[in-house]
Amino acid sequence: MNIIKHKNWYFALSLLVIVPGIIAMLLWGLNLSIDFTSGTLMTLSFNNTVNNNQVQAVDNSLKSIGVKGSSEISGKLIFVRSSPLDQAQNAKFLSTLSGKYKDVKELESQTTGPTIGQETAWNAFKAVAIASILIILYITWSFREVPKPASSFRFGICAIIALIHDVLVVVGIFAILGHFFGVQIDSLFVTAILTIIGFSVHDTIVVFDRIRENLKKMGGKDFPKTVNDSVIQTIDRSLNTSLTVFLVLVALLLFGGESIRWFVVALLIGIISGTYSSIFNASPLLVLWHEISEKRKIKK
C-alpha cells in the first residue's frame, strides 16, 4: 500500500471538506451561544415529559415580556436561551408560564453580559493559539536529533498544519450546522476543540516517531519510502486507538443527554478528522516539503 504516492488525492479530499466550511464561515459566520455573546440561559423542569404545547407556552411567555428566545427539549426539561433578562423580567416570565403550567420550576438561570462574552471569546482564541505555539516548540525540541534529510522544525510545522486541518473541519461543519439547523457554539465547543488538538497531535507524533526511528535505521536515501513504511507500520495502532474513542463517543451520543450532544458530535468529527490527517496529511506533507526542497537544490 503506497499512501505517499497518492498524497495529492488525500490533499484534494481534505480541501473538498474544508472549503465549504470556510465559505460557510465567511458567508454566515458561527452561531454563537450566550457564552460568547450576551443573553440568559434558563433550565425549566416539568413533572411530565415535555411536549410541543409547553414549548409553545414558553415562547409565548417570552413574547409577552417583549423578549426573543429559543427552546430545546430534553425529557422533562426545557432549555431556554433568550436576550438578557433582568430580575423583574425573569419573575414576570415565570409568573406568566406558571399561570398555564403549575408544575413548572426554574432549576437554573444564567445571564451573561456582552463584556464577559467578548472576554470568553478572546480567551478561547488565546487558548488555541498558545496550545499551537507550545506544540510547535515541543515537537521541534523532541525531534531535534532527527537524521537528515528531515528536520525537527519541519515535523513541528507539519503537525500544526494537520492540527489546523482538524480545527477547520470541525468549525466549518458547525458553521453549516449553525446556519441550517441552529446549532450554537458554546464554551463546551472550545473544550472539544482543545481536546481534538491534543488527540490530533498525539496521533501524529506516533507516526512521526516511527519515521525518526526508521530514518536512523535505513538512512534518508529514499525518504518517501521511509515515510510510507512508517505510516504503514503505525496505521493499525492509529485506527485501533481511534476506534476505541469512537465507540465511547457513540455511546455518549446515544445515552449522554441533550446538554452534551453537540459537544460529543464535535469530538466525533474531530477524532475522525484527526485520524485521517495524521495518516494522510501530516506525513505526506513531510514528503511534499522534502520534494520541493530537493527541486530547489537541483535548480541551484
Secondary structure by P-SEA (a helix, b strand, c coil): cccccaaaaaaaaaaaacaaaaaaaaacccccccccbbbbbbbbbccccccaaaaaaaaaaaaaacccbbbbbcccbbbbbbccccaaaaaaaaaaaaaacccccccbbbbbcaaaaaaaaaaaaaaaaaaaaaaaaaaaaaaccccccccaaaaaaaaaaaaaaaaaaaaaaaaaaaacccccccaaaaaaaaaaaaaaaaaaaaaaaaaaaaaaacccccaaaaaaaaaaacaaaaaaaaaaaaaaaaaaaacccccaaaaaaaaaaaaaaaaaaacccaaaaaaaaaaaaaaaaaac
